[in-house]
């Protein structure tokens, strides 16, 4: 009997991270907060939730003390006038 292939869903992208053991323990410790009575949250579910929450807060201005970088541009915002194109290429005329 041949195994059925799962239908692929359209994901925006795939990201991998390497975390130390202490951080993984912390991620696994908050997993029950992301779980429901129907489904146990995976590490990916927890990391996705943490990233999305932290990204929202970061964009709202809650940056770590001592942050030296420029404020992040909002997704979909038009680039400031005078900026060069990708990788410093000159704009086409």
N, C-alpha and C positions, 0 to 999 in steps of 0.2 A: 504494500500500500504506500503510495507516494505521499510525502508530507506536503501539506498545503502551505504556500508561501503567504506570509502576512502582507496585507496591502500596505504599501508605504504611505505615510502621511507626509504632507509638505511642511517640513520644519524650516524655519528661517536659516538656521545654521546649527552647527554642533560645536560645543566647547568642552575641552577637557582641562581639569585642574589637578595639580598635585598639592596635597595638604599634609602637614605633619600629623603625627598620631594624636597629639593633644587637641588640634583643631577638629579632627575627625570625631573624637570623643564628644566634643562640644556640639557638633552637628547632629550626631546620633542622639544626644541628650534632649535636643529640642524636637526631634522627630514626632513624639507623641502629640505635640501641640499642632502639628500639621496633619495628623491622622484623623480619620473619621471612623465611625462604627462600621462602615462598609469597606474601608480600604486603609491599609497601613501605608503611611508616607514613606517613600524611598529617599535615599540620600539626595538624588537629583531633585525631587520635589522640595526638599528642605532648602537646598542651595539655590534653586530657582526663586523661591519665595524670599529668601534673605537678600539675594542680589537685587530683585525688583524693588523691594522695600528700601534698601540702602540707596539704590540709584535715584529713586524719587526724592528721598531726603537730601541727597547730595545736590541734586539739581535745584532744590528749593533753597539752598544756601547753607545747609548744615554740613560744613566741611570740618575735617579734623583740625585741631589747634596746630598752628604752624604751617598750614597749607600755603604753598607758594605759587601754585599753578593758577592760571587764569580761570575764570568762571566758565563752566562748560556751556557749549551752545546747545540750545534746545533742538531736538530731532525735528527735521523738516524746516528749520529756520534758514532763511536766505543768508549766504555768506556776506560778510561785510564788504563794502565797496573797496576796490583796490587790491583785493587778495588775488594771488596767482591761482592757477588751476591746480590740478593734481600734481603732486610731487615737485612743485615749484616750476612747472612748465609755463611758458608764456601763453597768455590767452590768444586764440586765433582771431584774426581780423576779418 
